[in-house]
Amino acid sequence: MDRLSRSWADRPGFIGWLTTVDHKRVAHRYIVTALVFFALAGVLALIMRTQLATPENRLLGPDQYNQMFSLHGSAMMFLFAVPIMEAVAVYVVPLMVGTRNISFPRLNAFSYWVYLFGGVMIFIAFVLDIGPEAGWTGYVPLSSSDFSPGKRTDFWAQMITFTEVAALCIAVEIVATVMTMRAPGMTLSRIPLFVWSMLVTSFMVIFAMPAVMLASTFLITDRLVGTQFYNPGEGGDPLLWQHLFWFFGHPEVYIIFMPALGMISSIVETFSRRPIFAYTPMAMALVATGFLAFGLWVHHMFAAGLPPVGNSFYTAASMLIAVPSGLQIFCWIATIATGRPRFAVPMLFVMGFFALFVLGGLTGVMLASVPLDLQVHDTYFVVAHFHYVLIGGAVFPLMGALYLWFPKITGRMLGETLGRWQFWLFFIGFNVTFFPMHYLGLIGMPRRVYTYQPGLGWDVYNFIATLGSYLMAASVLVFVFNVWHSLRRGEPAPDDPWGSPDLMWATTSPPPSYNFEHTPVVTGRHPLWLNAEADPRPDLPVIAGVRDDRREVLLSTPVDAIPLCRWSMPDPSIWPLWSAVALTVVFVWSIFDPWGVIWGAIPAAIAFTIWFWPKRSDRSQESDE
């Protein structure tokens, strides 16, 4: 074991922190960074709600408000929602499938640095008063040079491309990990539903993200080079932006939502002490949702003047996608009803999810109807629906999962009492904030307005919504205090404090650098529940032959997880960081001078070449095989 620890150990000190390729340490950074961006975006939302608490408020001017709501939406969608779901998967998936690291670990480290630099870049732009101003959707012509002069939209477009590069990197890693690095015996019919959800999500990222990267590239070349992709006067089409953006944008909602479904399954199974009801239909529902998500994007464009026959098709598709989601909810309810549920904090967040997501889904079916959508389009009814789906459908499961997996990640238990306070503050605050917005939309309040006149009937509802936003902020502060207190003085966590069935609980809390001393062998869908009545902690069978004097893992076949070969993983390296720095220089330089793409590509090419150049150690390992 000592030799195994030395083989998988990072370099000491600050250099080791910069060069690590351990999926757990990279995931730590991702999660913390995403939560920081969440807090910053939340502060912006709190300021906006304060501005709208009373009519004709002068806290913010129109330009400041435009920048704040644009950055709030962009940060929540591109810097928090997708990254934190992928970050949790970077930590959890390798442990759940029984391997020692994620595939392409240097690419994993590179993706984090790209994500960090892209997020910092857009917030620095905001501090310098060149933050985005055309909304998180960046519609043209509002985002064109005529209506958004200067560099504001340029920074936004480059940040979009940056964050999607990071998301694509992680998606490729997760697909490769799940398909080729599962423990022997972990067939596709035995992998946890969270792993299924991340596999489907990763394929969705691979197919959806290039669309928005293409759209943002077209936009910035229109602005900086003089192309005319979106200029109708020169043969372009502003609707092209909407098609490209929403072809990404609606799968984006499910890219955020799908991991949450897997989290719900893990929580329900663990705290109901029962295998999930109808495992195969649950897995197929995830796959069906992934496919259907790509056929809905035009329901964001019902007011754009598209042919009615096309609108009818997208209405039907938008209603159809509720079927697999409803199936999963009924299966979770059946699991809880036939199990022995324990309503700890993670299960409270599941109950909150059921209530909020069902309501968000009902308003989503309403918005799928063209006549109603035309009436409430771009009103606060849409804002309410959007937040009920994304916060109720994604953030509540995420919070529950953080309480579930925090002991494994840190070796400490989060406080149960503080967790209950956080849940109720968040649940009540959320409903007080967003439920009145349904009525505000129905009585005509448009979104994206920085103030309003008195006497319109909007005053009371806006004031109530603002009070609710402060309750949500108090809930977040309780969570931060709970984490801080638990890390300092929390109860030490055993290896499996919840009695969970997944492989990740078979190792220590927190796991060692190599995850598992020996590669486990899986003989059932719930390896830690096999013969649990006779032995609460059964010894798992293991497979021998993987070397412990270097970073070696076992590869297996994609379907049946039959051992295939051994693979030597790369050692820690500084070049993913330098490659990300060089790529950042290219993107920022190109905002001010198109020649930055040419001259900036030289150091980027050098960094990538050194990163991928075969090392002597790599050649020696190949010769040993």
Protein Blocks (a to p, Z undefined) as FASTA:
>chain_A
ZZmmmmmpccehjllmmmpcbfklmmmmmmmmmmmmmmmmmmmmmmmmmmmmpghiakbc
fklmmmmmmmmmmmmmmmmmmmmmmmmmmmmmmmmnopabdehkllmmmmmmmmmmmmmm
mmmmmmnopacfebjnlpafklmmklmgcjllmmmmmmmmmmmmmmmmmmmmmmmmmmmm
ccehiafklgcfklmmmmmmmmmmmmmmmmmmmmmmmmmmmmmnopakllmknopafklm
mmmmmmmmmmmmmmmmmmmmmmmmmmmmmmnopacehkllmmmmmmmmmmmmmmmmmmmm
mmnopafklmmmmmmmmmmmmmmmmmmmmmmmmmmmmmccdddfklmmmmmmmmmmmmmm
mmmmmmmpmklmmmmgoiaklmmmmmmmmmmmmmmmmmmmmmmmmmmmnopacdfklmmm
mmmmmmmmmmmmmmmmmmmmmnopaghiabdcehkopmmmmmmmmmmmmmmmmmmmmmmm
mmmmmmmmpccddfblnopabfklmpccdddfklpabacddfbfblmlgoklmmmbacdd
ddehiafkbccdddddfklopafbdcddddddfklmmmmmmmmmmmmmmmmomklmmmmm
mmmmmmmmmmmpccfklmmmmmmZZ
